[in-house]
Amino acid sequence: MPGPSRLPTALAAALGAAAVLASATGCSGSADAAATPAPAATPTVADSIDLHLPVSDYLLTPQAKLQLDRAAQKLVDQCMHRYGLALSDDPVAPRSTPATLTQMRYGVTSAQQAKTTGYHFGPANPGYLPAATAGPRPENTDPGYKLVLRGNGTPGEDDATPAPHGSKTVPAGGCTGEMHKKLSGRAAFLGEAALVHEIDAKSFDESRKVPAVQEAFRGWSACMLGKGFRYAAPMDAVNDPAFAGEGPGRDEQKTAEADVACKQQGNVVGIWFAAEVDRQHAMMADHKNELQTIRAQMDEQSAAVSETLNTAG
């Protein structure tokens, strides 16, 4: 599942408040049979890291997210300098994140991860980086700084109007709004569209209710019980409060190892993945034209990010 934003504190807050993901029409039911692809074949899956869901074509890779974050910070910082100010955040740096959309989507599937860190994201995972030794600098709370950064509107609701700052005028939405307009292009979103996130989340929820998946879960549960662990479904193990600490809890690795073995015994991930592919195909068929537009707009944004990063200054 998509990871958290890697934007620095102040800029991330400004972007989040400005609602960079546009609202979109909700997903409707399945497309008619003529428009829906044939059911996905059920693969045999041991580790989910290399699986590819249809919706991932409309989501940013971790590297693309990092490039977007860096371009956004560069534009905001350049804008702030025009007003004699500097963005009070550390430079954008990579953060730990699953290497792919499906790496941990169906819970732990890597035997190596299960053995070393259980259900926790750690050194056994591709994409893991050690935590930074120091956090970001505190956000500048000066009203003039906030005005230049975000404008005088209510982030996420309105950009209000241009406002004076010294001898200059701050554009509506401030430097964050200026950055957003430069990178978003014709799109109402920046980075990833809300419709795509909705399909991504809804397909995951609906796939767990598919009869074949429910049957696979029952087999997995029986297998786990035979190993001494009582859970009804794989996500129950992932979300066990006993494993909610900063590091692996008591018996977490043993539980995760049994989890992986039982998933492999019943090909649970293969069955679950095939069901989710079917759900995504049905949902995406209902929004074919919208998704084509989103993909084109993402390509335009990617070009704008590259141009920004390749421009001196």
Phi and psi restraints in degrees (value plus and minus 20) as a CYANA .aco file:
   2 PRO   PHI     -75.4   -35.4
   2 PRO   PSI     116.6   156.6
   3 GLY   PHI    -102.9   -62.9
   3 GLY   PSI     154.8   194.8
   4 PRO   PHI     -88.4   -48.4
   4 PRO   PSI     140.3   180.3
   5 SER   PHI     -82.1   -42.1
   5 SER   PSI     124.0   164.0
   6 ARG   PHI    -121.4   -81.4
   6 ARG   PSI      -9.6    30.4
   7 LEU   PHI     -85.5   -45.5
   7 LEU   PSI     129.7   169.7
   8 PRO   PHI     -80.0   -40.0
   8 PRO   PSI     145.3   185.3
   9 THR   PHI     -72.8   -32.8
   9 THR   PSI     -79.1   -39.1
  10 ALA   PHI     -85.1   -45.1
  10 ALA   PSI     -63.5   -23.5
  11 LEU   PHI     -90.6   -50.6
  11 LEU   PSI     -58.7   -18.7
  12 ALA   PHI     -81.9   -41.9
  12 ALA   PSI     -62.1   -22.1
  13 ALA   PHI     -83.4   -43.4
  13 ALA   PSI     -60.9   -20.9
  14 ALA   PHI     -86.0   -46.0
  14 ALA   PSI     -62.8   -22.8
  15 LEU   PHI     -87.8   -47.8
  15 LEU   PSI     -61.6   -21.6
  16 GLY   PHI     -82.6   -42.6
  16 GLY   PSI     -63.3   -23.3
  17 ALA   PHI     -87.2   -47.2
  17 ALA   PSI     -49.3    -9.3
  18 ALA   PHI    -101.2   -61.2
  18 ALA   PSI     -20.4    19.6
  19 ALA   PHI      34.8    74.8
  19 ALA   PSI      45.9    85.9
  20 VAL   PHI     -88.5   -48.5
  20 VAL   PSI     -40.0     0.0
  21 LEU   PHI    -109.8   -69.8
  21 LEU   PSI     100.8   140.8
  22 ALA   PHI     -91.5   -51.5
  22 ALA   PSI     132.1   172.1
  23 SER   PHI     -91.2   -51.2
  23 SER   PSI     131.4   171.4
  24 ALA   PHI    -163.4  -123.4
  24 ALA   PSI     142.1   182.1
  25 THR   PHI     -81.9   -41.9
  25 THR   PSI     116.0   156.0
  26 GLY   PHI     -85.1   -45.1
  26 GLY   PSI     136.6   176.6
  27 CYS   PHI     -89.5   -49.5
  27 CYS   PSI     113.8   153.8
  28 SER   PHI    -115.9   -75.9
  28 SER   PSI    -187.8  -147.8
  29 GLY   PHI     -92.8   -52.8
  29 GLY   PSI    -191.7  -151.7
  30 SER   PHI     -86.4   -46.4
  30 SER   PSI     131.3   171.3
  31 ALA   PHI     -91.6   -51.6
  31 ALA   PSI     144.9   184.9
  32 ASP   PHI     -87.0   -47.0
  32 ASP   PSI     141.4   181.4
  33 ALA   PHI     -77.9   -37.9
  33 ALA   PSI     -54.8   -14.8
  34 ALA   PHI     -87.5   -47.5
  34 ALA   PSI     -48.0    -8.0
  35 ALA   PHI    -115.3   -75.3
  35 ALA   PSI     -30.5     9.5
  36 THR   PHI    -113.7   -73.7
  36 THR   PSI     109.2   149.2
  37 PRO   PHI     -81.2   -41.2
  37 PRO   PSI     140.3   180.3
  38 ALA   PHI     -80.5   -40.5
  38 ALA   PSI     132.0   172.0
  39 PRO   PHI     -74.3   -34.3
  39 PRO   PSI     122.8   162.8
  40 ALA   PHI     -87.3   -47.3
  40 ALA   PSI     123.0   163.0
  41 ALA   PHI     -88.2   -48.2
  41 ALA   PSI     129.4   169.4
  42 THR   PHI    -111.4   -71.4
  42 THR   PSI      89.8   129.8
  43 PRO   PHI    -101.6   -61.6
  43 PRO   PSI     141.6   181.6
  44 THR   PHI    -112.9   -72.9
  44 THR   PSI      97.2   137.2
  45 VAL   PHI    -141.2  -101.2
  45 VAL   PSI     106.6   146.6
  46 ALA   PHI    -116.4   -76.4
  46 ALA   PSI     -74.3   -34.3
  47 ASP   PHI    -140.0  -100.0
  47 ASP   PSI     111.9   151.9
  48 SER   PHI    -102.9   -62.9
  48 SER   PSI     -21.9    18.1
  49 ILE   PHI     -79.5   -39.5
  49 ILE   PSI     -53.9   -13.9
  50 ASP   PHI    -117.0   -77.0
  50 ASP   PSI     -11.9    28.1
  51 LEU   PHI     -91.3   -51.3
  51 LEU   PSI     131.8   171.8
  52 HIS   PHI    -149.0  -109.0
  52 HIS   PSI      92.0   132.0
  53 LEU   PHI    -106.4   -66.4
  53 LEU   PSI     126.9   166.9
  54 PRO   PHI     -75.0   -35.0
  54 PRO   PSI     -58.0   -18.0
  55 VAL   PHI     -90.1   -50.1
  55 VAL   PSI     -38.1     1.9
  56 SER   PHI     -84.7   -44.7
  56 SER   PSI     -38.3     1.7
  57 ASP   PHI     -87.2   -47.2
  57 ASP   PSI     -32.9     7.1
  58 TYR   PHI    -136.8   -96.8
  58 TYR   PSI      -4.7    35.3
  59 LEU   PHI    -139.1   -99.1
  59 LEU   PSI     130.2   170.2
  60 LEU   PHI     -99.2   -59.2
  60 LEU   PSI     121.4   161.4
  61 THR   PHI     -91.5   -51.5
  61 THR   PSI     140.8   180.8
  62 PRO   PHI     -73.7   -33.7
  62 PRO   PSI     -59.2   -19.2
  63 GLN   PHI     -86.9   -46.9
  63 GLN   PSI     -60.6   -20.6
  64 ALA   PHI     -85.2   -45.2
  64 ALA   PSI     -57.5   -17.5
  65 LYS   PHI     -83.4   -43.4
  65 LYS   PSI     -61.7   -21.7
  66 LEU   PHI     -83.6   -43.6
  66 LEU   PSI     -62.0   -22.0
  67 GLN   PHI     -84.5   -44.5
  67 GLN   PSI     -61.5   -21.5
  68 LEU   PHI     -81.6   -41.6
  68 LEU   PSI     -64.7   -24.7
  69 ASP   PHI     -79.7   -39.7
  69 ASP   PSI     -63.0   -23.0
  70 ARG   PHI     -87.1   -47.1
  70 ARG   PSI     -61.1   -21.1
  71 ALA   PHI     -85.1   -45.1
  71 ALA   PSI     -61.2   -21.2
  72 ALA   PHI     -81.7   -41.7
  72 ALA   PSI     -65.1   -25.1
  73 GLN   PHI     -85.2   -45.2
  73 GLN   PSI     -58.9   -18.9
  74 LYS   PHI     -81.8   -41.8
  74 LYS   PSI     -66.3   -26.3
  75 LEU   PHI     -86.0   -46.0
  75 LEU   PSI     -62.3   -22.3
  76 VAL   PHI     -84.8   -44.8
  76 VAL   PSI     -62.4   -22.4
  77 ASP   PHI     -82.9   -42.9
  77 ASP   PSI     -62.2   -22.2
  78 GLN   PHI     -82.2   -42.2
  78 GLN   PSI     -62.4   -22.4
  79 CYS   PHI     -83.7   -43.7
  79 CYS   PSI     -64.9   -24.9
  80 MET   PHI     -80.8   -40.8
  80 MET   PSI     -56.8   -16.8
  81 HIS   PHI     -84.5   -44.5
  81 HIS   PSI     -47.2    -7.2
  82 ARG   PHI     -84.2   -44.2
  82 ARG   PSI     -40.7    -0.7
  83 TYR   PHI    -126.1   -86.1
  83 TYR   PSI      -6.2    33.8
  84 GLY   PHI      54.0    94.0
  84 GLY   PSI       2.6    42.6
  85 LEU   PHI    -139.6   -99.6
  85 LEU   PSI     144.8   184.8
  86 ALA   PHI    -150.8  -110.8
  86 ALA   PSI     120.1   160.1
  87 LEU   PHI     -83.6   -43.6
  87 LEU   PSI     104.8   144.8
  88 SER   PHI    -109.0   -69.0
  88 SER   PSI      31.5    71.5
  89 ASP   PHI    -153.0  -113.0
  89 ASP   PSI     133.0   173.0
  90 ASP   PHI     -92.2   -52.2
  90 ASP   PSI     135.7   175.7
  91 PRO   PHI     -76.8   -36.8
  91 PRO   PSI     127.7   167.7
  92 VAL   PHI     -84.3   -44.3
  92 VAL   PSI     113.3   153.3
  93 ALA   PHI    -154.0  -114.0
  93 ALA   PSI     136.9   176.9
  94 PRO   PHI     -78.6   -38.6
  94 PRO   PSI     129.8   169.8
  95 ARG   PHI    -148.0  -108.0
  95 ARG   PSI     141.0   181.0
  96 SER   PHI     -82.0   -42.0
  96 SER   PSI     114.3   154.3
  97 THR   PHI    -181.5  -141.5
  97 THR   PSI     127.3   167.3
  98 PRO   PHI     -71.9   -31.9
  98 PRO   PSI     121.7   161.7
  99 ALA   PHI     -91.1   -51.1
  99 ALA   PSI     -45.9    -5.9
 100 THR   PHI    -159.2  -119.2
 100 THR   PSI     145.2   185.2
 101 LEU   PHI     -80.9   -40.9
 101 LEU   PSI     -49.9    -9.9
 102 THR   PHI    -123.5   -83.5
 102 THR   PSI     -17.3    22.7
 103 GLN   PHI     -74.9   -34.9
 103 GLN   PSI     -66.4   -26.4
 104 MET   PHI    -145.6  -105.6
 104 MET   PSI       1.0    41.0
 105 ARG   PHI     -84.0   -44.0
 105 ARG   PSI     -56.6   -16.6
 106 TYR   PHI    -125.2   -85.2
 106 TYR   PSI      10.7    50.7
 107 GLY   PHI      62.5   102.5
 107 GLY   PSI    -187.0  -147.0
 108 VAL   PHI     -92.9   -52.9
 108 VAL   PSI     110.8   150.8
 109 THR   PHI    -148.4  -108.4
 109 THR   PSI     -30.0    10.0
 110 SER   PHI    -110.8   -70.8
 110 SER   PSI     102.4   142.4
 111 ALA   PHI     -82.4   -42.4
 111 ALA   PSI     -54.1   -14.1
 112 GLN   PHI     -87.7   -47.7
 112 GLN   PSI     -63.5   -23.5
 113 GLN   PHI     -82.5   -42.5
 113 GLN   PSI     -66.7   -26.7
 114 ALA   PHI     -75.5   -35.5
 114 ALA   PSI     -61.3   -21.3
 115 LYS   PHI     -91.4   -51.4
 115 LYS   PSI     -54.0   -14.0
 116 THR   PHI    -117.7   -77.7
 116 THR   PSI     -66.9   -26.9
 117 THR   PHI    -146.3  -106.3
 117 THR   PSI     -12.1    27.9
 118 GLY   PHI      41.7    81.7
 118 GLY   PSI    -143.0  -103.0
 119 TYR   PHI    -113.4   -73.4
 119 TYR   PSI     -16.2    23.8
 120 HIS   PHI    -109.1   -69.1
 120 HIS   PSI     129.4   169.4
 121 PHE   PHI    -103.7   -63.7
 121 PHE   PSI      97.3   137.3
 122 GLY   PHI    -171.8  -131.8
 122 GLY   PSI    -181.2  -141.2
 123 PRO   PHI     -76.9   -36.9
 123 PRO   PSI     -40.9    -0.9
 124 ALA   PHI     -94.8   -54.8
 124 ALA   PSI     -30.1     9.9
 125 ASN   PHI    -120.3   -80.3
 125 ASN   PSI     111.5   151.5
 126 PRO   PHI     -79.1   -39.1
 126 PRO   PSI     117.1   157.1
 127 GLY   PHI      78.6   118.6
 127 GLY   PSI     -29.3    10.7
 128 TYR   PHI     -98.9   -58.9
 128 TYR   PSI     116.8   156.8
 129 LEU   PHI    -150.1  -110.1
 129 LEU   PSI     124.8   164.8
 130 PRO   PHI     -79.0   -39.0
 130 PRO   PSI     127.4   167.4
 131 ALA   PHI     -84.2   -44.2
 131 ALA   PSI     124.6   164.6
 132 ALA   PHI     -83.9   -43.9
 132 ALA   PSI     126.6   166.6
 133 THR   PHI     -95.5   -55.5
 133 THR   PSI     -44.0    -4.0
 134 ALA   PHI    -152.7  -112.7
 134 ALA   PSI     122.6   162.6
 135 GLY   PHI    -100.2   -60.2
 135 GLY   PSI     155.6   195.6
 136 PRO   PHI     -85.7   -45.7
 136 PRO   PSI     135.0   175.0
 137 ARG   PHI     -83.5   -43.5
 137 ARG   PSI     129.7   169.7
 138 PRO   PHI     -81.9   -41.9
 138 PRO   PSI     127.9   167.9
 139 GLU   PHI     -87.6   -47.6
 139 GLU   PSI     121.0   161.0
 140 ASN   PHI     -89.1   -49.1
 140 ASN   PSI     102.1   142.1
 141 THR   PHI    -118.1   -78.1
 141 THR   PSI     -14.3    25.7
 142 ASP   PHI     -82.9   -42.9
 142 ASP   PSI     110.1   150.1
 143 PRO   PHI     -76.4   -36.4
 143 PRO   PSI     -58.0   -18.0
 144 GLY   PHI     -85.3   -45.3
 144 GLY   PSI     -57.5   -17.5
 145 TYR   PHI     -84.3   -44.3
 145 TYR   PSI     -65.4   -25.4
 146 LYS   PHI     -83.3   -43.3
 146 LYS   PSI     -58.7   -18.7
 147 LEU   PHI     -81.4   -41.4
 147 LEU   PSI     -65.6   -25.6
 148 VAL   PHI     -89.0   -49.0
 148 VAL   PSI     -58.7   -18.7
 149 LEU   PHI     -88.5   -48.5
 149 LEU   PSI     -64.4   -24.4
 150 ARG   PHI    -141.2  -101.2
 150 ARG   PSI     -26.8    13.2
 151 GLY   PHI      61.8   101.8
 151 GLY   PSI    -195.6  -155.6
 152 ASN   PHI    -125.1   -85.1
 152 ASN   PSI      -4.1    35.9
 153 GLY   PHI    -112.0   -72.0
 153 GLY   PSI    -188.1  -148.1
 154 THR   PHI    -124.1   -84.1
 154 THR   PSI      87.0   127.0
 155 PRO   PHI     -71.8   -31.8
 155 PRO   PSI     113.0   153.0
 156 GLY   PHI      67.2   107.2
 156 GLY   PSI     -31.1     8.9
 157 GLU   PHI    -140.0  -100.0
 157 GLU   PSI     -70.3   -30.3
 158 ASP   PHI    -175.5  -135.5
 158 ASP   PSI     133.0   173.0
 159 ASP   PHI    -112.7   -72.7
 159 ASP   PSI     -23.0    17.0
 160 ALA   PHI      36.9    76.9
 160 ALA   PSI    -156.8  -116.8
 161 THR   PHI    -149.8  -109.8
 161 THR   PSI     143.7   183.7
 162 PRO   PHI     -75.6   -35.6
 162 PRO   PSI     125.7   165.7
 163 ALA   PHI    -154.0  -114.0
 163 ALA   PSI     126.7   166.7
 164 PRO   PHI     -94.9   -54.9
 164 PRO   PSI     124.8   164.8
 165 HIS   PHI    -165.0  -125.0
 165 HIS   PSI      83.7   123.7
 166 GLY   PHI      43.9    83.9
 166 GLY   PSI    -148.7  -108.7
 167 SER   PHI    -112.5   -72.5
 167 SER   PSI     -17.4    22.6
 168 LYS   PHI    -133.5   -93.5
 168 LYS   PSI     151.0   191.0
 169 THR   PHI    -137.5   -97.5
 169 THR   PSI     108.9   148.9
 170 VAL   PHI    -104.7   -64.7
 170 VAL   PSI     108.4   148.4
 171 PRO   PHI     -86.6   -46.6
 171 PRO   PSI     139.3   179.3
 172 ALA   PHI     -77.6   -37.6
 172 ALA   PSI     109.0   149.0
 173 GLY   PHI      67.9   107.9
 173 GLY   PSI     -23.8    16.2
 174 GLY   PHI      44.0    84.0
 174 GLY   PSI    -181.4  -141.4
 175 CYS   PHI     -87.3   -47.3
 175 CYS   PSI     -49.7    -9.7
 176 THR   PHI     -85.7   -45.7
 176 THR   PSI     -63.0   -23.0
 177 GLY   PHI     -84.1   -44.1
 177 GLY   PSI     -59.0   -19.0
 178 GLU   PHI     -83.2   -43.2
 178 GLU   PSI     -64.0   -24.0
 179 MET   PHI     -80.8   -40.8
 179 MET   PSI     -64.8   -24.8
 180 HIS   PHI     -78.7   -38.7
 180 HIS   PSI     -64.0   -24.0
 181 LYS   PHI     -85.5   -45.5
 181 LYS   PSI     -57.5   -17.5
 182 LYS   PHI     -90.1   -50.1
 182 LYS   PSI     -55.9   -15.9
 183 LEU   PHI    -113.0   -73.0
 183 LEU   PSI     -50.1   -10.1
 184 SER   PHI     -97.4   -57.4
 184 SER   PSI     -43.7    -3.7
 185 GLY   PHI      43.8    83.8
 185 GLY   PSI    -151.2  -111.2
 186 ARG   PHI    -101.6   -61.6
 186 ARG   PSI     -30.0    10.0
 187 ALA   PHI    -100.4   -60.4
 187 ALA   PSI     134.0   174.0
 188 ALA   PHI    -108.8   -68.8
 188 ALA   PSI     -20.5    19.5
 189 PHE   PHI    -142.4  -102.4
 189 PHE   PSI     144.8   184.8
 190 LEU   PHI    -148.5  -108.5
 190 LEU   PSI      97.6   137.6
 191 GLY   PHI      78.0   118.0
 191 GLY   PSI     -96.7   -56.7
 192 GLU   PHI    -156.1  -116.1
 192 GLU   PSI     119.7   159.7
 193 ALA   PHI    -105.0   -65.0
 193 ALA   PSI     128.5   168.5
 194 ALA   PHI     -81.1   -41.1
 194 ALA   PSI     -56.2   -16.2
 195 LEU   PHI     -78.5   -38.5
 195 LEU   PSI     -61.3   -21.3
 196 VAL   PHI     -85.4   -45.4
 196 VAL   PSI     -62.9   -22.9
 197 HIS   PHI     -84.0   -44.0
 197 HIS   PSI     -55.5   -15.5
 198 GLU   PHI     -85.6   -45.6
 198 GLU   PSI     -64.9   -24.9
 199 ILE   PHI     -82.5   -42.5
 199 ILE   PSI     -63.4   -23.4
 200 ASP   PHI     -78.4   -38.4
 200 ASP   PSI     -65.3   -25.3
 201 ALA   PHI     -96.3   -56.3
 201 ALA   PSI     -62.6   -22.6
 202 LYS   PHI     -89.1   -49.1
 202 LYS   PSI     -57.2   -17.2
 203 SER   PHI     -85.6   -45.6
 203 SER   PSI     -55.9   -15.9
 204 PHE   PHI     -84.9   -44.9
 204 PHE   PSI     -66.1   -26.1
 205 ASP   PHI     -84.2   -44.2
 205 ASP   PSI     -65.1   -25.1
 206 GLU   PHI     -90.5   -50.5
 206 GLU   PSI     -52.3   -12.3
 207 SER   PHI     -82.7   -42.7
 207 SER   PSI     -50.9   -10.9
 208 ARG   PHI     -90.7   -50.7
 208 ARG   PSI     -35.1     4.9
 209 LYS   PHI    -116.6   -76.6
 209 LYS   PSI     -25.9    14.1
 210 VAL   PHI     -85.0   -45.0
 210 VAL   PSI     113.7   153.7
 211 PRO   PHI     -71.4   -31.4
 211 PRO   PSI     -62.9   -22.9
 212 ALA   PHI     -84.3   -44.3
 212 ALA   PSI     -54.9   -14.9
 213 VAL   PHI     -91.9   -51.9
 213 VAL   PSI     -62.1   -22.1
 214 GLN   PHI     -78.9   -38.9
 214 GLN   PSI     -60.9   -20.9
 215 GLU   PHI     -84.7   -44.7
 215 GLU   PSI     -61.2   -21.2
 216 ALA   PHI     -83.7   -43.7
 216 ALA   PSI     -57.9   -17.9
 217 PHE   PHI     -84.3   -44.3
 217 PHE   PSI     -59.4   -19.4
 218 ARG   PHI     -83.7   -43.7
 218 ARG   PSI     -60.6   -20.6
 219 GLY   PHI     -84.2   -44.2
 219 GLY   PSI     -61.2   -21.2
 220 TRP   PHI     -82.7   -42.7
 220 TRP   PSI     -63.8   -23.8
 221 SER   PHI     -81.9   -41.9
 221 SER   PSI     -61.9   -21.9
 222 ALA   PHI     -85.3   -45.3
 222 ALA   PSI     -60.0   -20.0
 223 CYS   PHI     -82.5   -42.5
 223 CYS   PSI     -64.5   -24.5
 224 MET   PHI     -83.8   -43.8
 224 MET   PSI     -60.2   -20.2
 225 LEU   PHI     -82.0   -42.0
 225 LEU   PSI     -57.9   -17.9
 226 GLY   PHI     -84.8   -44.8
 226 GLY   PSI     -41.0    -1.0
 227 LYS   PHI    -118.3   -78.3
 227 LYS   PSI     -17.2    22.8
 228 GLY   PHI      75.7   115.7
 228 GLY   PSI      -5.1    34.9
 229 PHE   PHI    -143.4  -103.4
 229 PHE   PSI     109.0   149.0
 230 ARG   PHI    -127.3   -87.3
 230 ARG   PSI      81.5   121.5
 231 TYR   PHI    -161.1  -121.1
 231 TYR   PSI     123.5   163.5
 232 ALA   PHI    -101.8   -61.8
 232 ALA   PSI     -51.0   -11.0
 233 ALA   PHI    -171.8  -131.8
 233 ALA   PSI     137.1   177.1
 234 PRO   PHI     -73.4   -33.4
 234 PRO   PSI     -60.2   -20.2
 235 MET   PHI     -90.2   -50.2
 235 MET   PSI     -38.6     1.4
 236 ASP   PHI     -86.0   -46.0
 236 ASP   PSI     -55.5   -15.5
 237 ALA   PHI     -91.1   -51.1
 237 ALA   PSI     -64.3   -24.3
 238 VAL   PHI     -77.0   -37.0
 238 VAL   PSI     -61.8   -21.8
 239 ASN   PHI    -113.7   -73.7
 239 ASN   PSI      -6.9    33.1
 240 ASP   PHI     -79.2   -39.2
 240 ASP   PSI     103.8   143.8
 241 PRO   PHI     -74.8   -34.8
 241 PRO   PSI     -46.2    -6.2
 242 ALA   PHI     -86.0   -46.0
 242 ALA   PSI     -38.2     1.8
 243 PHE   PHI    -129.4   -89.4
 243 PHE   PSI      -0.1    39.9
 244 ALA   PHI    -109.8   -69.8
 244 ALA   PSI     -18.6    21.4
 245 GLY   PHI     -96.0   -56.0
 245 GLY   PSI    -198.9  -158.9
 246 GLU   PHI     -85.6   -45.6
 246 GLU   PSI     -51.1   -11.1
 247 GLY   PHI    -147.4  -107.4
 247 GLY   PSI     156.7   196.7
 248 PRO   PHI     -76.3   -36.3
 248 PRO   PSI     117.9   157.9
 249 GLY   PHI    -107.2   -67.2
 249 GLY   PSI    -198.5  -158.5
 250 ARG   PHI     -82.0   -42.0
 250 ARG   PSI     110.2   150.2
 251 ASP   PHI      44.1    84.1
 251 ASP   PSI      -6.2    33.8
 252 GLU   PHI     -85.2   -45.2
 252 GLU   PSI     -65.6   -25.6
 253 GLN   PHI     -83.9   -43.9
 253 GLN   PSI     -59.6   -19.6
 254 LYS   PHI     -83.2   -43.2
 254 LYS   PSI     -60.8   -20.8
 255 THR   PHI     -84.1   -44.1
 255 THR   PSI     -65.2   -25.2
 256 ALA   PHI     -85.5   -45.5
 256 ALA   PSI     -58.3   -18.3
 257 GLU   PHI     -83.7   -43.7
 257 GLU   PSI     -62.4   -22.4
 258 ALA   PHI     -84.1   -44.1
 258 ALA   PSI     -59.7   -19.7
 259 ASP   PHI     -77.0   -37.0
 259 ASP   PSI     -70.9   -30.9
 260 VAL   PHI     -82.0   -42.0
 260 VAL   PSI     -64.2   -24.2
 261 ALA   PHI     -82.1   -42.1
 261 ALA   PSI     -61.6   -21.6
 262 CYS   PHI     -91.0   -51.0
 262 CYS   PSI     -54.3   -14.3
 263 LYS   PHI     -83.0   -43.0
 263 LYS   PSI     -63.5   -23.5
 264 GLN   PHI     -88.3   -48.3
 264 GLN   PSI     -57.7   -17.7
 265 GLN   PHI     -79.6   -39.6
 265 GLN   PSI     -60.4   -20.4
 266 GLY   PHI    -124.6   -84.6
 266 GLY   PSI      -9.4    30.6
 267 ASN   PHI      28.6    68.6
 267 ASN   PSI      22.8    62.8
 268 VAL   PHI     -80.2   -40.2
 268 VAL   PSI     -64.4   -24.4
 269 VAL   PHI     -87.8   -47.8
 269 VAL   PSI     -58.6   -18.6
 270 GLY   PHI     -81.7   -41.7
 270 GLY   PSI     -64.4   -24.4
 271 ILE   PHI     -86.3   -46.3
 271 ILE   PSI     -63.6   -23.6
 272 TRP   PHI     -85.1   -45.1
 272 TRP   PSI     -65.6   -25.6
 273 PHE   PHI     -81.0   -41.0
 273 PHE   PSI     -65.8   -25.8
 274 ALA   PHI     -80.5   -40.5
 274 ALA   PSI     -59.7   -19.7
 275 ALA   PHI     -84.9   -44.9
 275 ALA   PSI     -59.3   -19.3
 276 GLU   PHI     -91.2   -51.2
 276 GLU   PSI     -56.3   -16.3
 277 VAL   PHI     -78.0   -38.0
 277 VAL   PSI     -64.6   -24.6
 278 ASP   PHI     -80.8   -40.8
 278 ASP   PSI     -63.9   -23.9
 279 ARG   PHI     -84.4   -44.4
 279 ARG   PSI     -61.7   -21.7
 280 GLN   PHI     -86.2   -46.2
 280 GLN   PSI     -61.5   -21.5
 281 HIS   PHI     -78.9   -38.9
 281 HIS   PSI     -63.1   -23.1
 282 ALA   PHI     -84.8   -44.8
 282 ALA   PSI     -65.6   -25.6
 283 MET   PHI     -85.5   -45.5
 283 MET   PSI     -61.9   -21.9
 284 MET   PHI     -90.0   -50.0
 284 MET   PSI     -50.2   -10.2
 285 ALA   PHI     -83.1   -43.1
 285 ALA   PSI     -49.8    -9.8
 286 ASP   PHI     -95.2   -55.2
 286 ASP   PSI     -32.6     7.4
 287 HIS   PHI    -151.3  -111.3
 287 HIS   PSI      13.4    53.4
 288 LYS   PHI     -76.7   -36.7
 288 LYS   PSI     -69.2   -29.2
 289 ASN   PHI     -86.4   -46.4
 289 ASN   PSI     -59.9   -19.9
 290 GLU   PHI     -82.0   -42.0
 290 GLU   PSI     -62.0   -22.0
 291 LEU   PHI     -89.0   -49.0
 291 LEU   PSI     -55.0   -15.0
 292 GLN   PHI     -82.1   -42.1
 292 GLN   PSI     -61.9   -21.9
 293 THR   PHI     -85.2   -45.2
 293 THR   PSI     -63.4   -23.4
 294 ILE   PHI     -80.2   -40.2
 294 ILE   PSI     -63.3   -23.3
 295 ARG   PHI     -83.2   -43.2
 295 ARG   PSI     -62.4   -22.4
 296 ALA   PHI     -83.2   -43.2
 296 ALA   PSI     -60.5   -20.5
 297 GLN   PHI     -89.2   -49.2
 297 GLN   PSI     -55.1   -15.1
 298 MET   PHI     -84.9   -44.9
 298 MET   PSI     -57.9   -17.9
 299 ASP   PHI     -84.7   -44.7
 299 ASP   PSI     -59.7   -19.7
 300 GLU   PHI     -84.3   -44.3
 300 GLU   PSI     -61.0   -21.0
 301 GLN   PHI     -85.7   -45.7
 301 GLN   PSI     -59.0   -19.0
 302 SER   PHI     -81.0   -41.0
 302 SER   PSI     -60.9   -20.9
 303 ALA   PHI     -85.3   -45.3
 303 ALA   PSI     -59.1   -19.1
 304 ALA   PHI     -86.2   -46.2
 304 ALA   PSI     -58.2   -18.2
 305 VAL   PHI     -83.7   -43.7
 305 VAL   PSI     -66.8   -26.8
 306 SER   PHI     -81.1   -41.1
 306 SER   PSI     -63.2   -23.2
 307 GLU   PHI     -82.1   -42.1
 307 GLU   PSI     -61.9   -21.9
 308 THR   PHI     -82.2   -42.2
 308 THR   PSI     -65.3   -25.3
 309 LEU   PHI     -91.5   -51.5
 309 LEU   PSI     -46.5    -6.5
 310 ASN   PHI    -110.6   -70.6
 310 ASN   PSI     -24.2    15.8
 311 THR   PHI    -110.7   -70.7
 311 THR   PSI     112.0   152.0
 312 ALA   PHI     -84.7   -44.7
 312 ALA   PSI     133.1   173.1
